Amino acid sequence: MTDQPFEIIGANRPGRWLVSCDHATNLVPDWVHGGDLGLPAAEMARHIAYDIGAAGVTRHLAQALDCPAILSRFSRLVCDPNRGEDDPTIMMRLYDGTIIPANRNADEAEKEERLRRLYRPYHAAYADLANKIANPVICAVHSFTPRLQGRAPRPWEIGVLYADDARLALPFMAACRAQGWCTGDNQPYAGHLPGDAVDRHALQHGRPNLLIEIRQDLIEDEAGQILWASRLAPLLADVLAQSGL
């Protein structure tokens, strides 16, 4: 893989939105356990390694909104950029029934190297990109598996996650429901962890923000990614315009 732990697209686009994709890929740097995590390809293709379909939605959505986007270039299993540095789940050892061999006995020195070479450069680039936008609005794009092992199916087509700042989240949820979509309110899980990416780049700066979760079976191919980006872009533009933010 490239040495760059992030990808920026449309850096000079004029839009206020900044679309992010923290879990864009399942790539593992070659300096981490020889370029894999001790998992077979079938496991690395699962939702545990990345947010399936989210990168494609991010690219198409940023194009539709004429705004920049930043995407990670390393698997969430290497280290999770949507966690604070002191979060114990930043380097997962067990996820949805799968043990991660390369993480099982990883020590603090290995964790620090991953943070130094991947996590911190990603967030530095994210911060720099946000600072170059006048009055930026953060839209974090994620996706969720339709069903965790041994758990009930998840009915939501889309989820909106938020913490204390619901200025965009609440009207956006209403707009999604008006489209007839089964929309989760802080579902399929709660929307805030101290030090996560939205906290770091939006909440701590008072920036308007949304975190969107899309069910993976709806966006697993490019046709679905294009469809959902085309659906979401006008709703995002309308909600922001009507908010007066």
Residue, then its C-alpha position, 0 to 999 in steps of 0.5 A: m500500500t502507499d505510505q500515505p495513511f490518508e487520501i484527500i480528494g477535491a481539496n480546492r473545491p469550494g463547498r463548506w462540507l467536509v466529508s470524512c470516511d474514517h473506515a474507508t479501507n481494509l488495507v494493512p501496511d506491510w510493516v504491520h505483521g508483514g502486511d496482514l493481521g494474521l486473518p484470512a482474506a475472507e475475514m478481512a473482507r468483513h465489516i470488522a476490517y472496514d466500513i463496506g461501501a462507505a468510501g464509494v459513498t464518500r467520493h460520490l457525495a463529496q463530488a455532488l456537494d462540490c466539497p473536499a473529502i478525506l479517507s483513511r488508508f489503513s484498516r480499522l483493525v490496525c488502529d481505529p481513527n474513530r477512537g481517542e488515543d486512550d480508548p482501549t478499543i483503538m486496537m481491537r483484539l476481538y471483534d464480532g467473534t473474530i480474534i485478531p492474531a496480530n493484535r492479540n499480544a501487541d504491546e504499547a510500543e507497537k501501538e505507539e508506532r501505529l499511532r505515530r505512522l497512521y493515526r496521528p498523520y490522518h488526524a493532522a491532515y483532517a485538521d488541516l483540511a478543516n482549517k482551510i474551509a471557511n465555516p466548515v461543516i463535518c459529515a462523517v460517513h460510516s456503514f454498518t453490518p445488517r446483522l452481528q453474529g448471534r444478534a437480531p437483524r438491524p432494520w434501519e436503512i440509515g442511522v444518524l449518530y450525534a452527541d450534544d450537538a443535534r443542530l443538523a442531526l434532528p432535521f436531517m433525521a426528519a428529512c430521511r424519514a420523510q423519504g420513507w427510509c427506516t432511520g435510526d436515532n443514535q442507532p444501531y449504536a450510540g453516536h459519541l465517544p470522547g476523542d472520536a473523530v467527530d468530537r475531535h474535528a467538530l464538537q471541540h470546535g463548535r462546528p456543525n456536524l452529522l455522522i451518517e451510518i448506512r446499512q452495508d447491503l444497500i451500498e456494497d456495489e457502486a450502483g448502491q453507492i451512487l444511488w445513496a450519495s445522490r439521495l443524501a446530497p440534496l437532503l444535506a444541502d437543504v438541511l444546512a440551508q434551512s438551519g441558518l448555520 
